[in-house]
Amino acid sequence: MSPHSILSYRVSEDLSRMITEGRFQPGDKLPGELELSEEFRVSRTTLREAIRILSTRGLLEVRRGVGTFVTRSEHIHADYDILRIQDTRVNLRDLYEMRLMFEPQAAYYAALRAGETELAAILHCGEELETIIRARDPRWDEYEQNFHNSIASATHNQFITALLPIFNRAIRQGVILANESPQVAEHSLNDHRLIMQYLKDRNPTGARTAMHLHILNTMRDFAIPID
């Protein structure tokens, strides 16, 4: 995957999060190319590619001569109040049970639906994450989120995308605990490699199973009860 493609994908993920987190509402017109490219510190070409990625996923609509708009299909956020869930007071068990319910199936659909650029970005995020974990880099939290978010986004399912803030909250809390245990880091490395391999092979059942085992292993490492 070229550096330009990686950068475009990352900008698309940042824009997607802005939509998910409510900065841009359904029907809103995005700021102009110049303003956005300056905000993300990228070229207009990179920004246009990022917008194209989100347009193919149905999150944005480009109206020639008018501008780029958030699609009204994002109304699920308002109708179901999904984003408010992230403000609920929940413990680590609740958060990881939520991940266990959704992320294995997200891996399944990512293996089926990810475009070549998206798949390459997932694998790239996984490789970066491995380097970060081995170095015990304090950015582990950020790179762990990038890896799991890239998988969730590749499902092309807006409900899963809306749940990203919840997944990220669980990841943030998990990384804090993981930094205190070398075995958690080693288990994470092995689990991530397995997930990546099944995704690379376009094996949805394998990807789902690997993600399921990854979350179960993490829950066991954190002594989270599994009923």
N, C-alpha and C positions, 0 to 999 in steps of 0.2 A: 504493500500500500504506500503510495507516494506521500511525502510530507504535506503536500497541498491537500490531498484527500483527507488525511488525518485531521488537519486543521479545520477543514470545512465541516467534517463530522462533529468535531468538538463544539464548534460554533452552533451547529444545529441542535446539539444537546443542550447547550446553554439557553438558546432561544426556547426550546421545548420546556425547560424548567421554568422559565419566566412565565410562560403561558399557564403551566400547571399550578404555579404558586400564586397566580392571580395578578401579576403585574400588567399583563395584557388580557383583556376580557373578550368574550365572544363578540365578533363584529367590530372590534377595535382595529384601526389602521395602524400599522407599525410605523415607527419613525422612518425618515428617509434613509437611503443607502449611505449617504455621507455620515450622518449622525451615528448609525449603527456600526458602520465599519470603524469609526473612530472609537466608539465605546469598546468594541471587541479587539481593537488594534489589529485589524486584518485588512487586506485589500478588498475592494468592491467585488472582485472576481470570486474571492473566497466566500464572501457574504452571500453572493448570488447562488453559489453552489449549495450553501447551507439552507437557503430559502427553498431551493429546488428540492432538497431532500425532504424537508417538512411538507412541501406541497404534495409530493408523491404519497406521503403518509396521511394526507387529508387534514393537517393541522393549520395550514396556511392556504390562502387563495391569492394568486397574483392577478390583478385586474389591470390590463395594459392601459397606460395613460392615466391611471387613477392611483394605484398603490398596492400594497400587500396587506391583506386583512386576515385576522384570526377567524377561522371558520366557525360557524354557528353550531357545528357538531360538538364543540367543546362545552355546550350548555349542560352536559352531564355533571360538571363540577357544581353548578349552581343548583340543579334539580335534586341531586342526591347528597349535597353537602359533604362530599368525600374529603375535601381538604380540611374540614373541621376536625376530622378524626385525629389528625396529628397533634391537636392541642389537648386531647384527652389524657388524663393521668393514668398511664398504664405502666406495668412493670415489665422487666425484661422477658419474662415468660410469655406474656401476652404478645409482645412485639415479635418474638421468634415463632410463636405459633402462627401469627399472621403470615410471616415469611414462609413457613412450612406449607400453609394453605395455598399460596399463590405462586411463589417463585419456581418450584419444580415444573409447574405447568407453563410458566413463562418461558423456561428453558426449552420445553417441548416445542412451543410455537415459534420461538426464535430460530430453532434448528430448521423449521419448515419455511419460515417467511423471510428471514433476513436476506437482504440483498447482498451482493458480493462486497460492496463497500462497507455495509454494516457488519458483515461477518469478519472482514479484515480488521475493522475497528475493534470489535470484541476481542479478537486474538491479540491485537496490539495492546489493548488495555490490560489484558491478562499478563502479557509479558512484562509490561511496565510494573504491574502490581507485584510480580514475583521479585523483581529487583528491589523494590521498595521494602518488601517484607524481609528479605534477606539482610538488608542494610539496617533494619529496625529504624527506618526513616520515619520521622514524626508525621509525615504526610500519608501514612498508611491509610488512615481514615478516608482521605480524599480519593486515593487511587482505588480503594476497595469499593467505594461508591461508584466510581466511574465504570468499573468492570461490571458490577451488578446492574447498574442503570442502563448500560449499553445493551445488555441482554434483554431487559424489560422493554426497552424502546423498540427493539427489533421484533417484538410480537405484533407491532402495528395495532395494538389494542388500547383504546383510550382509557379504559378503566384501570388497566395495569399501569399506564403512564401516570394516572392520577394518584396512584398509591405510592409513587416513588418517594415522596417526603416521609412516609411511614417506614418504608424499607430503610431509608437513609438514617432515620432516627435509631433504628435497631442496629444498623452497622456502626454508627458512631459509638453507641454504648458498648457494643461488642468489642470494638478495637481497643477501647480503654482497658477492658479486662484482658484482652489477648496480649497486650503489651507486658502483662505481668506473668505470662506463662509461655515459655519456649515451645512447649508441646502444641499449643494452639496454633502457633505460627507454622510449625511443620505440618500439622494436619491440614491447615488452610492451603498451603502450597500444593500438597498432594491432591486435595479435593479440586482445586482450581484447574490443575493440569488435566484431570479427568473430565471435568466439564468442558474445557476447551477442546479436548480431543474429540468428544462426541459431537460438539457443535461443528467442528471442522469437517467431520465425516458426514454431516447432515443426518445424524442419527437422533431423531426426536425422542424415542423411548429411552435411549442411553443417556441423553442430556437431562431428561426429567429425573431419571433414577440417580444420576450423579449429583444433581442439585439437591434432591431430597436427602441423600446421604450426607452431603456437605452440611446442610442445616442441622440434621440430627447429630452429626459429630460435634458441631459447635455447641449445641445445647448440652450434650454430654460433658464436653470440656468445661462448660460454665456451671455444671451441676444443676441445670434447669430440669425440673421434673418433666418426664415424657410419659403421658398417660396413654 
